[in-house]
Amino acid sequence: MKLEQSQKLLFIGDSVTDCDRVKPEGEGLFGALGKGYVANIDALLQAVYPELGIRVVNKGISGNTVRDLKNRWQEDVFEQKPDWLSIMIGINDVWRQYDTPFIKEWHVYIQEYEETLWQLVAETKPLVKGLVLMTPFYLESNEQDKMRKTMNQYGRVVRKISEEANCQFVDTQAAFNEVLKDLYPATLAWDRVHPSAAGHMVLTRAFLKEIGFIWNR
């Protein structure tokens, strides 16, 4: 596995990462990691790799866009000094274009998204041992759906940046697509965005696979 002894793994993103974590800062308190994929990953690291003592930190904030991440990057990333950083952002950047189409100041269009994410990655990568980029996703099986098509475009930006910056890459949409072959989207997310427990396990599995987690060690 790519994580090493006593490393600090920080997750940053929006509500999918946040997932009801304790705020203001509650690290070390019950519920500090939320109820989603971040808590799942922490639990599995403790259960399967207890000797490594990996410290997991959740810096997800509900409603955030990449613009919001930029505004809090100094405090929530640089000052935290993680060894590994995972970024999953973009759902709200796209969603606001569709659920609040007339409030355009909330919209983060793809050029700003790419430029901002690239800047954050370029500034941070030299300071960490590993950086994982996770795509945004939309749990809609119809690929011709307008929001699904836009989300796919933002996902391709994440792939491009990960390739150019030599980061670890998690295609969350592809991971969900496999499960959606058998399950209706509402089974995994009532609004196609906020995952159920099973949906968070899909994210957990995809992330752990990318970092070389061995389930049966």
Contacts in CASP RR format, 6 or more apart in sequence:
PFRMAT RR
TARGET T0000
AUTHOR 0000-0000-0000
METHOD contacts of the structure
MODEL  1
MKLEQSQKLLFIGDSVTDCDRVKPEGEGLFGALGKGYVANIDALLQAVYP
ELGIRVVNKGISGNTVRDLKNRWQEDVFEQKPDWLSIMIGINDVWRQYDT
PFIKEWHVYIQEYEETLWQLVAETKPLVKGLVLMTPFYLESNEQDKMRKT
MNQYGRVVRKISEEANCQFVDTQAAFNEVLKDLYPATLAWDRVHPSAAGH
MVLTRAFLKEIGFIWNR
1 49 0 8 1.000
1 211 0 8 1.000
1 212 0 8 1.000
1 213 0 8 1.000
1 214 0 8 1.000
2 84 0 8 1.000
2 130 0 8 1.000
2 168 0 8 1.000
2 211 0 8 1.000
2 212 0 8 1.000
3 9 0 8 1.000
3 45 0 8 1.000
3 49 0 8 1.000
3 52 0 8 1.000
3 54 0 8 1.000
3 84 0 8 1.000
3 211 0 8 1.000
4 52 0 8 1.000
4 83 0 8 1.000
4 129 0 8 1.000
5 51 0 8 1.000
5 52 0 8 1.000
5 53 0 8 1.000
6 52 0 8 1.000
6 53 0 8 1.000
6 54 0 8 1.000
6 55 0 8 1.000
7 52 0 8 1.000
7 54 0 8 1.000
7 55 0 8 1.000
7 83 0 8 1.000
7 84 0 8 1.000
7 129 0 8 1.000
8 54 0 8 1.000
8 55 0 8 1.000
8 57 0 8 1.000
8 80 0 8 1.000
8 81 0 8 1.000
8 82 0 8 1.000
8 83 0 8 1.000
8 84 0 8 1.000
9 41 0 8 1.000
9 45 0 8 1.000
9 54 0 8 1.000
9 55 0 8 1.000
9 56 0 8 1.000
9 57 0 8 1.000
9 82 0 8 1.000
9 83 0 8 1.000
9 84 0 8 1.000
9 85 0 8 1.000
9 86 0 8 1.000
10 56 0 8 1.000
10 57 0 8 1.000
10 59 0 8 1.000
10 77 0 8 1.000
10 80 0 8 1.000
10 82 0 8 1.000
10 84 0 8 1.000
10 85 0 8 1.000
10 86 0 8 1.000
11 17 0 8 1.000
11 38 0 8 1.000
11 41 0 8 1.000
11 56 0 8 1.000
11 57 0 8 1.000
11 58 0 8 1.000
11 59 0 8 1.000
11 60 0 8 1.000
11 86 0 8 1.000
11 88 0 8 1.000
12 59 0 8 1.000
12 60 0 8 1.000
12 69 0 8 1.000
12 76 0 8 1.000
12 77 0 8 1.000
12 85 0 8 1.000
12 86 0 8 1.000
12 87 0 8 1.000
12 88 0 8 1.000
12 89 0 8 1.000
13 59 0 8 1.000
13 60 0 8 1.000
13 61 0 8 1.000
13 64 0 8 1.000
13 69 0 8 1.000
13 87 0 8 1.000
13 88 0 8 1.000
13 89 0 8 1.000
14 60 0 8 1.000
14 61 0 8 1.000
14 62 0 8 1.000
14 63 0 8 1.000
14 64 0 8 1.000
14 65 0 8 1.000
14 88 0 8 1.000
14 89 0 8 1.000
14 90 0 8 1.000
14 91 0 8 1.000
14 92 0 8 1.000
15 60 0 8 1.000
15 61 0 8 1.000
15 62 0 8 1.000
15 63 0 8 1.000
15 64 0 8 1.000
15 91 0 8 1.000
15 92 0 8 1.000
15 194 0 8 1.000
16 37 0 8 1.000
16 88 0 8 1.000
16 91 0 8 1.000
16 193 0 8 1.000
16 194 0 8 1.000
16 195 0 8 1.000
16 203 0 8 1.000
17 37 0 8 1.000
17 38 0 8 1.000
17 58 0 8 1.000
17 59 0 8 1.000
17 60 0 8 1.000
17 88 0 8 1.000
18 34 0 8 1.000
18 58 0 8 1.000
18 60 0 8 1.000
18 61 0 8 1.000
18 62 0 8 1.000
19 34 0 8 1.000
19 35 0 8 1.000
19 36 0 8 1.000
19 37 0 8 1.000
19 38 0 8 1.000
19 39 0 8 1.000
19 200 0 8 1.000
20 31 0 8 1.000
20 34 0 8 1.000
20 35 0 8 1.000
21 31 0 8 1.000
21 32 0 8 1.000
21 33 0 8 1.000
21 34 0 8 1.000
21 38 0 8 1.000
21 58 0 8 1.000
21 60 0 8 1.000
22 29 0 8 1.000
22 30 0 8 1.000
22 31 0 8 1.000
22 32 0 8 1.000
22 34 0 8 1.000
23 61 0 8 1.000
26 32 0 8 1.000
27 57 0 8 1.000
31 39 0 8 1.000
32 58 0 8 1.000
33 39 0 8 1.000
33 42 0 8 1.000
33 56 0 8 1.000
33 58 0 8 1.000
34 58 0 8 1.000
35 200 0 8 1.000
36 195 0 8 1.000
36 197 0 8 1.000
36 200 0 8 1.000
36 203 0 8 1.000
36 204 0 8 1.000
37 195 0 8 1.000
37 200 0 8 1.000
37 201 0 8 1.000
37 203 0 8 1.000
37 204 0 8 1.000
37 207 0 8 1.000
38 56 0 8 1.000
38 58 0 8 1.000
39 58 0 8 1.000
40 200 0 8 1.000
40 201 0 8 1.000
40 204 0 8 1.000
41 56 0 8 1.000
41 204 0 8 1.000
41 207 0 8 1.000
41 208 0 8 1.000
42 54 0 8 1.000
42 56 0 8 1.000
44 204 0 8 1.000
44 208 0 8 1.000
44 213 0 8 1.000
45 52 0 8 1.000
45 53 0 8 1.000
45 54 0 8 1.000
45 56 0 8 1.000
45 213 0 8 1.000
46 53 0 8 1.000
46 54 0 8 1.000
48 213 0 8 1.000
48 214 0 8 1.000
48 215 0 8 1.000
48 217 0 8 1.000
49 217 0 8 1.000
57 80 0 8 1.000
57 82 0 8 1.000
59 76 0 8 1.000
59 77 0 8 1.000
59 80 0 8 1.000
61 68 0 8 1.000
61 72 0 8 1.000
63 92 0 8 1.000
64 89 0 8 1.000
64 92 0 8 1.000
65 89 0 8 1.000
65 90 0 8 1.000
65 92 0 8 1.000
65 93 0 8 1.000
65 96 0 8 1.000
65 106 0 8 1.000
65 108 0 8 1.000
66 89 0 8 1.000
66 90 0 8 1.000
66 93 0 8 1.000
66 108 0 8 1.000
66 112 0 8 1.000
66 113 0 8 1.000
66 116 0 8 1.000
66 117 0 8 1.000
66 120 0 8 1.000
67 93 0 8 1.000
67 108 0 8 1.000
67 112 0 8 1.000
67 116 0 8 1.000
69 87 0 8 1.000
69 89 0 8 1.000
69 116 0 8 1.000
69 120 0 8 1.000
70 116 0 8 1.000
70 119 0 8 1.000
70 120 0 8 1.000
73 120 0 8 1.000
73 123 0 8 1.000
73 124 0 8 1.000
77 85 0 8 1.000
77 120 0 8 1.000
77 124 0 8 1.000
78 124 0 8 1.000
78 127 0 8 1.000
81 127 0 8 1.000
82 128 0 8 1.000
83 128 0 8 1.000
83 129 0 8 1.000
83 130 0 8 1.000
84 128 0 8 1.000
84 129 0 8 1.000
84 130 0 8 1.000
84 131 0 8 1.000
84 132 0 8 1.000
85 124 0 8 1.000
85 128 0 8 1.000
85 130 0 8 1.000
85 131 0 8 1.000
85 132 0 8 1.000
86 131 0 8 1.000
86 132 0 8 1.000
86 133 0 8 1.000
86 134 0 8 1.000
86 207 0 8 1.000
87 117 0 8 1.000
87 120 0 8 1.000
87 121 0 8 1.000
87 131 0 8 1.000
87 132 0 8 1.000
87 133 0 8 1.000
87 134 0 8 1.000
88 133 0 8 1.000
88 134 0 8 1.000
88 135 0 8 1.000
88 136 0 8 1.000
88 170 0 8 1.000
88 172 0 8 1.000
89 117 0 8 1.000
89 136 0 8 1.000
90 108 0 8 1.000
90 113 0 8 1.000
90 136 0 8 1.000
90 154 0 8 1.000
91 136 0 8 1.000
91 137 0 8 1.000
91 138 0 8 1.000
91 151 0 8 1.000
91 193 0 8 1.000
92 108 0 8 1.000
93 107 0 8 1.000
93 108 0 8 1.000
93 113 0 8 1.000
93 136 0 8 1.000
93 154 0 8 1.000
94 136 0 8 1.000
94 138 0 8 1.000
94 147 0 8 1.000
94 150 0 8 1.000
94 151 0 8 1.000
94 154 0 8 1.000
95 147 0 8 1.000
95 193 0 8 1.000
96 103 0 8 1.000
96 106 0 8 1.000
96 107 0 8 1.000
96 108 0 8 1.000
97 107 0 8 1.000
97 109 0 8 1.000
97 150 0 8 1.000
98 146 0 8 1.000
98 147 0 8 1.000
98 150 0 8 1.000
100 106 0 8 1.000
108 116 0 8 1.000
110 153 0 8 1.000
110 154 0 8 1.000
110 157 0 8 1.000
113 154 0 8 1.000
113 157 0 8 1.000
114 157 0 8 1.000
114 160 0 8 1.000
114 161 0 8 1.000
117 157 0 8 1.000
117 158 0 8 1.000
117 161 0 8 1.000
118 161 0 8 1.000
118 164 0 8 1.000
118 165 0 8 1.000
121 131 0 8 1.000
121 133 0 8 1.000
121 161 0 8 1.000
121 165 0 8 1.000
121 167 0 8 1.000
122 165 0 8 1.000
124 131 0 8 1.000
125 131 0 8 1.000
125 165 0 8 1.000
125 167 0 8 1.000
130 167 0 8 1.000
130 168 0 8 1.000
131 165 0 8 1.000
131 167 0 8 1.000
131 168 0 8 1.000
132 167 0 8 1.000
132 168 0 8 1.000
132 169 0 8 1.000
132 170 0 8 1.000
132 207 0 8 1.000
132 210 0 8 1.000
132 211 0 8 1.000
133 158 0 8 1.000
133 161 0 8 1.000
133 162 0 8 1.000
133 167 0 8 1.000
133 168 0 8 1.000
133 169 0 8 1.000
133 170 0 8 1.000
134 158 0 8 1.000
134 170 0 8 1.000
134 172 0 8 1.000
134 203 0 8 1.000
134 206 0 8 1.000
134 207 0 8 1.000
135 154 0 8 1.000
135 155 0 8 1.000
135 158 0 8 1.000
135 159 0 8 1.000
135 170 0 8 1.000
135 171 0 8 1.000
135 172 0 8 1.000
135 173 0 8 1.000
136 151 0 8 1.000
136 154 0 8 1.000
136 155 0 8 1.000
136 158 0 8 1.000
136 172 0 8 1.000
136 173 0 8 1.000
137 151 0 8 1.000
137 172 0 8 1.000
137 173 0 8 1.000
137 176 0 8 1.000
138 145 0 8 1.000
138 147 0 8 1.000
138 148 0 8 1.000
138 151 0 8 1.000
138 173 0 8 1.000
138 192 0 8 1.000
138 193 0 8 1.000
139 176 0 8 1.000
139 180 0 8 1.000
139 185 0 8 1.000
139 188 0 8 1.000
139 189 0 8 1.000
139 192 0 8 1.000
139 193 0 8 1.000
139 195 0 8 1.000
140 147 0 8 1.000
140 148 0 8 1.000
140 185 0 8 1.000
140 192 0 8 1.000
141 180 0 8 1.000
141 185 0 8 1.000
142 148 0 8 1.000
143 149 0 8 1.000
143 152 0 8 1.000
151 173 0 8 1.000
152 173 0 8 1.000
155 171 0 8 1.000
155 173 0 8 1.000
158 169 0 8 1.000
159 169 0 8 1.000
159 171 0 8 1.000
161 167 0 8 1.000
162 168 0 8 1.000
162 169 0 8 1.000
163 169 0 8 1.000
168 210 0 8 1.000
168 211 0 8 1.000
169 210 0 8 1.000
170 206 0 8 1.000
170 207 0 8 1.000
170 210 0 8 1.000
171 206 0 8 1.000
172 202 0 8 1.000
172 203 0 8 1.000
172 206 0 8 1.000
175 202 0 8 1.000
175 203 0 8 1.000
175 205 0 8 1.000
175 206 0 8 1.000
176 188 0 8 1.000
176 199 0 8 1.000
176 202 0 8 1.000
179 188 0 8 1.000
179 198 0 8 1.000
179 199 0 8 1.000
179 202 0 8 1.000
180 188 0 8 1.000
185 192 0 8 1.000
186 192 0 8 1.000
187 196 0 8 1.000
187 198 0 8 1.000
188 195 0 8 1.000
188 196 0 8 1.000
188 198 0 8 1.000
188 199 0 8 1.000
188 202 0 8 1.000
189 195 0 8 1.000
189 196 0 8 1.000
189 199 0 8 1.000
190 196 0 8 1.000
195 202 0 8 1.000
195 203 0 8 1.000
208 215 0 8 1.000
END
